[in-house]
Amino acid sequence: MPDWLQGGMQVGGGMVVAVGFAMVINMMATREVWPFFALGFALAAVTQLTLIAMGTIGVAMALIYLNLSKKGGNGGAVSASNDPIGDILDDY
């Protein structure tokens, strides 16, 4: 394979990562999930966890979030939504 083609493939591979990252941010651009997104980046930067460990932590956090949002429970306050995490975020 010529050097110019190999260099182009490396640049294209780097662009695929950037486009994929942008697509993930675009899909999850809601107020309810930004704290989880930021927490994931902080955990990845501070710890030396593998992708499998980070994925497991992410799935566990998602299940906890879904379980909490099903139960409701907003501390006795009247709320317009059924999203306890969203109600907390609305207060900020």
C-alpha positions in Angstrom: 0.0 0.0 0.0 1.5 3.4 -0.9 2.4 5.8 1.9 0.0 8.5 0.7 -2.9 6.0 0.9 -1.8 4.8 4.3 -1.6 8.3 5.6 -5.0 9.1 4.2 -6.5 6.0 5.9 -5.0 7.2 9.2 -6.6 10.6 8.8 -9.9 9.1 7.9 -9.8 6.8 10.9 -9.2 9.8 13.2 -12.2 11.6 11.6 -14.4 8.5 12.2 -13.7 8.8 15.9 -14.5 12.5 15.9 -17.7 12.0 14.0 -18.8 9.1 16.2 -18.1 11.3 19.3 -20.2 14.1 17.8 -23.1 11.7 17.1 -23.1 10.4 20.6 -23.2 14.0 22.0 -26.0 14.9 19.6 -28.1 11.9 20.6 -27.8 12.4 24.3 -28.1 16.2 24.4 -30.7 16.3 27.1 -30.5 17.9 30.5 -31.2 14.6 32.3 -28.2 12.7 31.0 -25.5 15.5 30.9 -24.4 14.8 34.5 -23.9 11.1 33.7 -21.9 12.0 30.6 -19.7 14.3 32.6 -19.3 11.8 35.4 -18.2 9.2 32.8 -15.5 11.4 31.4 -14.3 12.3 34.9 -14.1 8.6 35.9 -12.2 7.8 32.7 -9.7 10.6 33.3 -9.1 9.9 36.9 -9.1 6.1 37.0 -7.3 3.6 34.9 -10.5 1.6 34.2 -10.9 -0.4 31.0 -13.7 0.1 28.5 -15.4 -3.0 29.9 -15.4 -1.6 33.4 -16.6 1.8 32.2 -19.4 0.1 30.2 -20.4 -1.9 33.3 -20.5 1.2 35.4 -22.6 3.0 32.7 -25.1 0.2 32.5 -25.4 0.1 36.3 -26.0 3.8 36.4 -28.6 3.6 33.7 -30.5 0.8 35.5 -30.4 2.8 38.7 -31.7 5.9 36.9 -34.5 4.0 35.2 -35.4 2.4 38.6 -35.5 5.7 40.3 -37.5 7.4 37.5 -40.1 4.6 37.7 -40.6 4.9 41.4 -41.0 8.7 41.2 -40.8 10.0 44.8 -40.1 13.7 44.8 -40.0 14.2 48.6 -43.7 15.1 48.9 -43.5 18.0 46.6 -46.0 18.4 43.7 -44.3 17.9 40.4 -45.4 18.3 36.8 -43.2 15.5 35.6 -42.4 11.9 36.6 -38.7 12.4 36.4 -37.1 12.9 39.9 -33.6 13.6 38.5 -35.1 16.0 36.0 -37.0 17.8 38.8 -33.7 18.2 40.8 -32.0 19.5 37.7 -34.8 22.0 37.1 -34.2 23.5 40.5 -30.6 24.5 39.5 
